Amino acid sequence: QVQLVDAGGGLVQAGGSLRLSCVASGRTLSNYALGWFRQTPGKEREFVAAISRGGSSTSYADSVAGRFTISRDNAKNTVYLQMNSLKPEDTAVYYCAADATRYLYTPRGESEYDYWGQGTQVTVSS
């Protein structure tokens, strides 16, 4: 079992930045690809970013590419999402997730992930 705890959300003005973090316990994160998803009320959870087990491969949704950066520190069992140039449409609950998968893969599908954090609210005001 892997327990994930998301943190770092908050209220920020459009154009601002936030950094989300997700700390894992239970098992070492180096065995898992990691991802971030987000969800707004009435909508399905959508993919934001993913990073491979070693951190050499990353993948982003088109809506955040060039503004968000996913990274990981396996020694700290932590994954980060640096969010810059935030827009009101980035407002959502953000979830980290872990997937026990092959080494270079960056999963983009919600169903591919085995473990989920509890979510952290990000609100971007215009």
N, C-alpha and C positions, 0 to 999 in steps of 0.2 A: 504494500500500500504506500501511496505517496500522498502527503497532505500539502496543499498549496495555499499560501496566504497572500492575497493581493493587498497592495497598499499604494498610496501616493496620489490618489484622486483628489479632486477639489474643484473649486470655482476659479476660473481664469477668464480674462478678457480675450476677445478675438485677437489673434496675432501673438499671443503669449505662448508659454511653454510649460509643460509638466513632464515629470519623469515618474512612470509607474515602476514598481518593483514587485516581484513575486518570489517569496522564499519557500523552499521545499524542505520537508522533513520526512523521515521514514526510509528513504532510499536516496542514493546519490543521483543527482540530476544528469550526470554524464551519460547515463544509459537511455536518456529520453530526448527526443526532439521536443521543442517547446513552442507554443504559439500564444498569440493574443487574439481574442475575439471581442466583439462589442454587440450590445443589444439595446434597442430603444423600445418603449412600450408599444405593444401591438405588432412588432416586427420580429422576424426570426433573427437569431444570432448570426452575425456575419464575421467572416475572416478579416483580420487586420494584418497580421504578420506572423512569420514562423522562422525558426532558426534550427539548424541541424544539431545533432548531438555534440559535435566538436566545435560548432560555431563557424565553420568555414562557408556554409551555404545559408542564404536568407531568401525570403520570399515576402512580397508585400501586395496588398490589395492596391489596385490602381488609384483609389481615392486617397491613399495616404503615402504613396511612393514619392520620395523626395522630401517629405516632411517628417516622417516617423522613422526611427531607427531601433531595431531590436538587437539586443546584445545579451550575453550571458557570462557569468563568472561561475564556472563549475566548482571552484575551490570554496566559494561561498554558497553554493547551491541556490543561486539566485539568477533570475532572468529580469531584464529591464526593457521598458519601452520608453524611449525618449520621444516626446511629441512636441514638435515645433510648428510655428505658424498655424496655430489652432484656429479652427473655424467653428461657428455655431453648429454646423451639421456634424461635428465630431462629438457632440454631446451624447453620452450613452453610459451604460454600465459596462466596464471593461473587465474581461475575465482572462486569466492565464490558464493554460492547459498543458498537459504533458502526454506524450505518445511514445511508447516503447516501440521503436521502429528501426529500420536500417540506418546506417551511419550518416549518409549524406542527404537523406530525404528531408524535405520540408513540407509536412502535410498541411493542406489547406482546407480539408473537410472536417466539419464539426464531429462527424461520426468516427473519425479516425483517432480521436483523442480519448485517452483512458481516464485521466484525472483532471479535475477542475478546481480552480480557486472559487472563493465565495463572491468575488466581484468587487469593484471599487467604482464609485460614481465620478464621472468627469462631466463638468458643466462648463460650457464656453458661452459667455455672454457677448452679445453684439454691441 
